[in-house]
């Protein structure tokens, strides 16, 4: 005799080690059919200990009615209900994807609730159709084969005990058990990527091959033990290759990676956790040269000869923006500071890499202070002829990691100074000039 949905639910949870008999599970409830079925099944097994609902206040009265359903359900079941009612300014504080910001907000809040209220885990209502859609979305985004497995059954303290049911099975269970739920009308819109996959691409896949049940077969991408072997091999390879440097960056040597038959594919797996796609690894082994920089949402990656250097974006936010200098004063960009003063010339003005004197009659304000660019040239003091700034940096053995903080000071497009390195003789102080501009450069 076939097990009922509730029986299969308990069997799946035990087999996947999602919950034990005395666990206290917090259900993430949106008010949709998936989360309401989840609440029903957890309550029937005696595992439901609380409901958590986020009201983003994005759909007016509909959002409030979702919250009211969550509260009414908790009240009926005599369990606590936790509501996070997002303030009106929330959207204004976030740039980029509102969906990603919303996801981060709710999962951070779920975890804080789990810890503060003593819950064992947080359960979400994802099912097999969600997993299939995630697999397709990851494939389209160019993520690695590992990402084709879609949504994990457990991710630390997040458990997904409905990942044995399809959407149609969830709906059937809800109707048979007269479970109340609310339909989010935004699910019908194709403006979001996941909705586009769900509403247009998945039906097209089924139209091309009606016998292929993507939802039911999504879990088979994992294979029996294949993903476990993959993860262990990847962890071992990272342990051998990754080196954390004193500045917090991560170094990945490229020579061992090139020894693989498909180095670009191997590299893709190594850098995927840093937010980089397969396209990046192809470019690194194709067109990228020393000095090339790639960016993900979370990291910056620098190609430095036979190694890669990865930095967290938060640690590279020392953004050096162009500065217009209308006259004497103290100017700052990022952690760089430039001080320009007008003085009577001393008998022997101090000189050095961080201090220069220039002829006031040769400067034309406003000066421009910016990051150096390929093609920049100057007439360095103590040298003959022009020299490219890029060659100067090479001669000075400036490491690649520091080159993005090298600046130039210009007057009418001509380089006056490469602060901290070399001045241009075009603007040198005339010994007969009674006054001069003193410039000093420092780095915080």
Secondary structure per residue as TSV (DSSP state, phi and psi in degrees):
chain	resnum	aa	ss	phi	psi
A	1	X	-	360.0	130.9
A	2	X	-	-70.2	142.0
A	3	X	-	-68.7	148.1
A	4	X	-	-72.7	169.8
A	5	X	H	-58.2	-43.7
A	6	X	H	-63.9	-37.6
A	7	X	H	-66.7	-43.1
A	8	X	H	-65.0	-34.7
A	9	X	H	-60.9	-48.8
A	10	X	H	-66.6	-41.0
A	11	X	H	-62.5	-43.9
A	12	X	H	-63.6	-44.0
A	13	X	H	-63.1	-40.2
A	14	X	H	-70.5	-45.2
A	15	X	H	-62.3	-39.0
A	16	X	T	-87.0	2.6
A	17	X	T	57.8	43.6
A	18	X	-	-86.7	-28.4
A	19	X	-	-157.2	154.2
A	20	X	-	-112.6	174.5
A	21	X	T	-59.2	-39.0
A	22	X	T	-101.9	15.9
A	23	X	-	-67.2	149.8
A	24	X	-	-113.3	107.0
A	25	X	E	-104.9	134.0
A	26	X	E	-97.3	122.5
A	27	X	E	-92.8	127.5
A	28	X	E	-81.5	115.5
A	29	X	-	-119.4	120.8
A	30	X	-	-93.8	-25.2
A	31	X	S	107.4	-11.7
A	32	X	S	-74.0	172.0
A	33	X	H	-62.6	-36.6
A	34	X	H	-62.0	-51.2
A	35	X	H	-70.6	-30.9
A	36	X	H	-72.2	-35.6
A	37	X	H	-66.3	-40.1
A	38	X	H	-57.6	-46.0
A	39	X	H	-58.8	-45.3
A	40	X	H	-60.6	-45.6
A	41	X	H	-70.2	-41.6
A	42	X	H	-64.3	-40.5
A	43	X	H	-64.9	-40.9
A	44	X	H	-63.3	-27.6
A	45	X	T	-91.6	-0.8
A	46	X	T	74.5	22.4
A	47	X	-	-105.9	-15.4
A	48	X	E	-75.7	121.8
A	49	X	E	-118.8	-7.1
A	50	X	E	-179.5	161.1
A	51	X	E	-122.9	137.7
A	52	X	E	-123.8	131.0
A	53	X	E	-135.1	134.9
A	54	X	E	-107.4	122.9
A	55	X	E	-104.2	102.5
A	56	X	-	-77.3	-9.4
A	57	X	-	56.9	41.0
A	58	X	-	-100.8	-14.0
A	59	X	S	-124.6	29.1
A	60	X	T	59.3	-130.8
A	61	X	H	-61.8	-33.4
A	62	X	H	-58.9	-41.8
A	63	X	H	-62.7	-41.0
A	64	X	H	-67.5	-34.8
A	65	X	H	-69.6	-33.1
A	66	X	H	-61.5	-45.2
A	67	X	H	-62.1	-43.0
A	68	X	H	-62.3	-36.6
A	69	X	H	-66.1	-42.6
A	70	X	H	-61.4	-43.9
A	71	X	H	-66.6	-41.5
A	72	X	H	-65.5	-38.3
A	73	X	H	-65.7	-44.2
A	74	X	H	-63.4	-40.0
A	75	X	H	-64.5	-41.6
A	76	X	H	-64.8	-37.8
A	77	X	H	-87.9	-3.8
A	78	X	T	58.6	48.7
A	79	X	-	-129.4	157.8
A	80	X	E	-68.2	148.0
A	81	X	E	-124.8	127.3
A	82	X	E	-110.3	126.8
A	83	X	E	-118.1	129.9
A	84	X	E	-110.7	100.2
A	85	X	E	-94.6	104.3
A	86	X	-	-68.8	137.7
A	87	X	-	-73.2	165.4
A	88	X	T	-64.5	-26.1
A	89	X	T	-90.2	3.6
A	90	X	T	-58.2	-45.4
A	91	X	G	-63.5	-35.9
A	92	X	G	-69.3	-22.1
A	93	X	G	-85.2	-2.4
A	94	X	-	-123.2	133.0
A	95	X	-	-107.5	162.8
A	96	X	S	84.0	-146.4
A	97	X	-	-73.3	118.8
A	98	X	H	-66.1	-35.7
A	99	X	H	-63.0	-43.1
A	100	X	H	-65.8	-39.7
A	101	X	H	-63.3	-40.9
A	102	X	H	-65.3	-40.4
A	103	X	H	-63.2	-45.4
A	104	X	H	-61.0	-43.0
A	105	X	H	-59.7	-49.6
A	106	X	H	-70.2	-39.7
A	107	X	H	-70.2	-35.5
A	108	X	H	-63.7	-40.9
A	109	X	H	-68.2	-42.1
A	110	X	H	-55.9	-46.0
A	111	X	H	-66.2	-39.8
A	112	X	H	-64.8	-37.7
A	113	X	H	-65.2	-44.0
A	114	X	H	-56.4	-44.9
A	115	X	H	-71.4	-48.7
A	116	X	H	-69.5	-31.2
A	117	X	H	-101.6	0.1
A	118	X	T	75.4	30.8
A	119	X	-	-80.8	151.2
A	120	X	S	-74.3	-44.1
A	121	X	E	-157.7	170.4
A	122	X	E	-114.0	126.6
A	123	X	E	-104.2	135.9
A	124	X	-	-115.9	162.7
A	125	X	-	-94.4	25.6
A	126	X	-	-65.1	138.7
A	127	X	-	-123.9	-172.4
A	128	X	H	-63.8	-34.6
A	129	X	H	-64.5	-39.4
A	130	X	H	-60.6	-41.5
A	131	X	H	-65.9	-41.7
A	132	X	H	-62.9	-43.4
A	133	X	H	-62.8	-39.0
A	134	X	H	-65.2	-40.2
A	135	X	H	-61.1	-45.2
A	136	X	H	-64.6	-43.0
A	137	X	H	-62.9	-42.7
A	138	X	H	-64.1	-38.7
A	139	X	H	-63.2	-44.6
A	140	X	H	-63.9	-34.5
A	141	X	T	-77.1	-3.0
A	142	X	T	80.0	24.7
A	143	X	-	-80.0	169.5
A	144	X	-	-71.9	172.3
A	145	X	G	-60.5	-31.1
A	146	X	G	-61.2	-33.5
A	147	X	G	-70.0	-16.4
A	148	X	G	-68.0	-14.1
A	149	X	G	-71.9	-12.0
A	150	X	-	76.1	-135.9
A	151	X	S	-85.1	128.2
A	152	X	-	-72.5	148.4
A	153	X	S	-64.8	-36.8
A	154	X	E	-133.9	134.7
A	155	X	E	-132.1	92.4
A	156	X	T	58.3	-111.2
A	157	X	T	-97.8	8.8
A	158	X	E	-101.2	125.5
A	159	X	E	-120.0	150.1
A	160	X	-	-130.6	79.6
A	161	X	T	-76.0	-0.6
A	162	X	T	-97.1	8.3
A	163	X	T	-77.6	31.5
A	164	X	T	-122.3	-2.2
A	165	X	S	-113.1	146.1
A	166	X	-	-87.2	168.8
A	167	X	H	-60.9	-41.4
A	168	X	H	-64.1	-35.3
A	169	X	H	-69.1	-37.5
A	170	X	H	-62.8	-46.5
A	171	X	H	-61.6	-42.7
A	172	X	H	-62.0	-42.7
A	173	X	H	-63.5	-41.9
A	174	X	H	-62.5	-42.0
A	175	X	H	-69.2	-41.2
A	176	X	H	-66.7	-31.4
A	177	X	T	-102.8	12.2
A	178	X	T	50.6	46.2
A	179	X	-	-84.9	130.4
A	180	X	-	-83.2	136.5
A	181	X	-	-148.6	170.8
A	182	X	-	-120.8	140.6
A	183	X	-	-94.9	125.7
A	184	X	-	-82.9	111.5
A	185	X	G	-64.5	-20.5
A	186	X	G	-69.2	-15.1
A	187	X	G	-66.8	-20.0
A	188	X	G	-83.5	-11.8
A	189	X	-	-86.1	141.8
A	190	X	S	-95.2	13.4
A	191	X	S	-73.4	-21.1
A	192	X	S	-97.6	143.7
A	193	X	H	-56.9	-45.8
A	194	X	H	-64.9	-38.6
A	195	X	H	-64.1	-37.7
A	196	X	H	-63.2	-41.6
A	197	X	I	-62.3	-47.2
A	198	X	I	-67.0	-44.6
A	199	X	I	-85.8	-25.1
A	200	X	I	-123.4	-44.1
A	201	X	I	-78.3	-44.4
A	202	X	H	-62.2	-43.0
A	203	X	H	-61.9	-34.1
A	204	X	H	-67.2	-39.9
A	205	X	H	-60.9	-44.1
A	206	X	H	-68.7	-28.4
A	207	X	H	-70.4	-39.7
A	208	X	H	-66.7	-41.5
A	209	X	-	-138.3	85.6
A	210	X	T	-59.7	-24.8
A	211	X	T	-80.8	-9.8
A	212	X	-	-91.1	110.5
A	213	X	-	-94.7	89.9
A	214	X	H	-58.6	-41.3
A	215	X	H	-62.2	-50.4
A	216	X	H	-68.5	-30.9
A	217	X	H	-94.7	-2.2
A	218	X	G	-57.0	-40.9
A	219	X	G	-65.1	-20.8
A	220	X	G	-69.1	-14.4
A	221	X	G	-58.1	-28.2
A	222	X	S	-70.8	-36.8
A	223	X	T	70.1	169.7
A	224	X	T	-86.2	100.9
A	225	X	T	85.2	-8.7
A	226	X	H	-62.1	-45.3
A	227	X	H	-66.9	-34.2
A	228	X	H	-64.5	-43.2
A	229	X	H	-64.2	-43.1
A	230	X	H	-58.7	-48.5
A	231	X	H	-62.4	-42.6
A	232	X	H	-66.0	-40.0
A	233	X	H	-66.2	-40.5
A	234	X	H	-66.7	-42.0
A	235	X	H	-61.3	-42.0
A	236	X	H	-65.0	-40.4
A	237	X	H	-66.8	-42.0
A	238	X	H	-62.8	-38.6
A	239	X	H	-62.1	-36.8
A	240	X	H	-74.8	-35.3
A	241	X	H	-98.6	-39.2
A	242	X	E	-73.8	133.6
A	243	X	E	-128.7	122.9
A	244	X	E	-87.4	122.4
A	245	X	-	-88.7	162.7
A	246	X	T	-56.8	-28.7
A	247	X	T	-82.8	5.3
A	248	X	S	92.2	-6.3
A	249	X	-	-78.3	162.7
A	250	X	E	-112.5	128.8
A	251	X	E	-102.5	131.6
A	252	X	E	-122.9	113.5
A	253	X	E	-71.2	139.4
A	254	X	S	-90.9	-25.5
A	255	X	H	-59.3	-47.7
A	256	X	H	-62.9	-32.3
A	257	X	H	-69.2	-36.9
A	258	X	H	-65.1	-18.0
A	259	X	T	-74.4	-16.2
A	260	X	S	-73.7	154.1
A	261	X	T	-66.0	-32.0
A	262	X	T	-125.7	74.5
A	263	X	H	-62.2	-34.6
A	264	X	H	-66.0	-37.1
A	265	X	H	-68.6	-42.2
A	266	X	H	-62.0	-45.1
A	267	X	H	-62.3	-37.1
A	268	X	H	-56.7	-42.7
A	269	X	H	-68.1	-34.9
A	270	X	H	-69.5	-35.9
A	271	X	H	-102.8	1.7
A	272	X	G	-62.0	-38.3
A	273	X	G	-66.6	-15.1
A	274	X	G	-92.4	5.5
A	275	X	T	91.9	10.9
A	276	X	-	-98.2	146.2
A	277	X	-	-97.1	177.5
A	278	X	H	-64.4	-28.2
A	279	X	H	-61.0	-37.2
A	280	X	H	-65.0	-45.0
A	281	X	H	-65.8	-34.8
A	282	X	H	-63.9	-41.6
A	283	X	H	-68.4	-35.4
A	284	X	H	-63.5	-40.6
A	285	X	T	-91.4	3.5
A	286	X	T	-110.9	-84.4
A	287	X	T	-95.7	-18.8
A	288	X	-	-67.9	135.7
A	289	X	-	-115.2	169.7
A	290	X	T	-53.6	131.6
A	291	X	T	101.0	-12.8
A	292	X	-	-66.8	141.3
A	293	X	E	-124.3	134.0
A	294	X	E	-120.6	147.4
A	295	X	E	-124.8	139.3
A	296	X	-	-116.5	-176.8
A	297	X	S	-64.7	-26.3
A	298	X	S	-115.4	-19.9
A	299	X	E	-137.5	158.9
A	300	X	E	-115.1	133.9
A	301	X	E	-122.5	127.0
A	302	X	E	-111.2	131.1
A	303	X	E	-87.3	114.7
A	304	X	E	-123.0	87.1
A	305	X	T	57.1	-112.1
A	306	X	T	-100.8	32.6
A	307	X	E	-151.3	161.0
A	308	X	E	-112.5	142.2
A	309	X	E	-120.8	124.2
A	310	X	E	-113.7	131.6
A	311	X	E	-124.6	141.9
A	312	X	E	-66.9	138.3
A	313	X	G	-59.6	-33.4
A	314	X	G	-61.7	-27.8
A	315	X	G	-88.8	-2.7
A	316	X	G	-118.9	21.5
A	317	X	-	-86.0	16.7
A	318	X	-	-77.9	67.3
A	319	X	-	-71.0	124.2
A	320	X	-	-100.1	105.2
A	321	X	-	-95.8	151.8
A	322	X	-	-59.0	140.9
A	323	X	E	-124.5	132.0
A	324	X	E	-94.1	129.5
A	325	X	E	-113.3	102.7
A	326	X	-	-80.0	-14.8
A	327	X	S	174.7	-168.7
A	328	X	S	-54.5	146.5
A	329	X	E	155.7	-177.5
A	330	X	E	-109.6	128.2
A	331	X	E	-127.1	143.9
A	332	X	E	-136.5	142.0
A	333	X	E	-141.9	119.6
A	334	X	T	61.4	-128.7
A	335	X	T	-100.9	12.5
A	336	X	E	-97.4	141.5
A	337	X	E	-132.0	137.6
A	338	X	E	-128.6	128.6
A	339	X	E	-116.7	123.6
A	340	X	E	-118.5	120.2
A	341	X	E	-130.1	147.0
A	342	X	E	-101.3	120.7
A	343	X	E	-132.6	158.6
A	344	X	E	-72.5	133.0
A	345	X	-	-66.4	134.9
A	346	X	-	-82.7	167.8
A	347	X	T	-61.0	-43.1
A	348	X	T	-134.9	80.9
A	349	X	-	-56.5	139.3
A	350	X	-	-66.0	147.4
A	351	X	-	-132.7	164.2
A	352	X	S	163.6	-176.1
A	353	X	S	-68.3	-30.6
A	354	X	S	-104.6	1.7
A	355	X	E	-138.8	128.6
A	356	X	E	-137.1	160.4
A	357	X	E	-118.9	136.9
A	358	X	E	-129.2	157.8
A	359	X	-	-75.9	121.0
A	360	X	T	-64.2	-24.3
A	361	X	T	-76.2	-12.9
A	362	X	T	-99.0	-11.5
A	363	X	-	-90.1	141.6
A	364	X	-	-122.7	115.9
A	365	X	S	-86.4	152.9
A	366	X	S	-79.0	146.0
A	367	X	E	-81.4	159.0
A	368	X	E	-117.9	129.8
A	369	X	E	-120.9	119.5
A	370	X	E	-151.0	172.0
A	371	X	E	-65.6	142.9
A	372	X	-	-63.8	155.5
A	373	X	-	-131.2	149.9
A	374	X	T	-55.0	134.7
A	375	X	T	99.2	-14.7
A	376	X	-	-61.7	137.4
A	377	X	E	-137.1	153.8
A	378	X	E	-147.7	170.3
A	379	X	-	-104.8	87.9
A	380	X	B	-65.0	141.3
A	381	X	T	-62.7	140.2
A	382	X	T	81.3	5.1
A	383	X	S	-131.1	162.2
A	384	X	S	-104.8	141.0
A	385	X	S	76.6	175.9
A	386	X	-	-78.6	158.4
A	387	X	E	-143.1	136.7
A	388	X	E	-70.3	141.8
A	389	X	H	-61.1	-38.0
A	390	X	H	-59.5	-39.4
A	391	X	H	-70.2	-35.2
A	392	X	H	-62.3	-41.6
A	393	X	H	-64.8	-37.7
A	394	X	H	-66.1	-45.4
A	395	X	H	-61.2	-36.5
A	396	X	T	-83.0	-0.1
A	397	X	T	55.7	41.5
A	398	X	-	-71.5	123.5
A	399	X	-	-65.0	152.3
A	400	X	H	-57.9	-34.1
A	401	X	H	-67.4	-17.9
A	402	X	H	-103.4	-9.7
A	403	X	H	-67.5	-23.8
A	404	X	T	-80.7	5.2
A	405	X	T	-115.6	9.7
A	406	X	-	-84.2	127.0
A	407	X	E	-117.3	168.5
A	408	X	E	-133.7	146.4
A	409	X	E	-110.1	127.0
A	410	X	E	-123.2	148.4
A	411	X	E	-125.0	115.8
A	412	X	T	50.9	42.1
A	413	X	T	83.7	-5.1
A	414	X	E	-100.6	134.6
A	415	X	E	-72.0	123.5
A	416	X	E	-87.8	-38.9
A	417	X	E	-160.4	142.0
A	418	X	E	-102.8	93.6
A	419	X	T	-52.5	131.4
A	420	X	T	87.2	-5.3
A	421	X	T	-129.3	-71.5
A	422	X	E	-150.6	140.2
A	423	X	E	-96.3	164.0
A	424	X	B	-95.1	136.2
A	425	X	G	-70.6	-15.0
A	426	X	G	-60.2	-27.8
A	427	X	G	-112.4	15.3
A	428	X	B	-59.7	148.8
A	429	X	-	-69.5	129.8
A	430	X	-	-77.3	126.5
A	431	X	T	-55.3	-25.5
A	432	X	T	-88.3	-5.9
A	433	X	-	-79.4	125.8
A	434	X	S	-72.8	-24.7
A	435	X	E	-127.7	162.9
A	436	X	E	-156.3	165.8
A	437	X	E	-95.3	127.0
A	438	X	E	-101.9	126.2
A	439	X	E	-118.0	132.7
A	440	X	E	-130.9	149.2
A	441	X	E	-124.8	137.9
A	442	X	E	-144.9	163.5
A	443	X	E	-131.8	125.9
A	444	X	-	-71.9	360.0
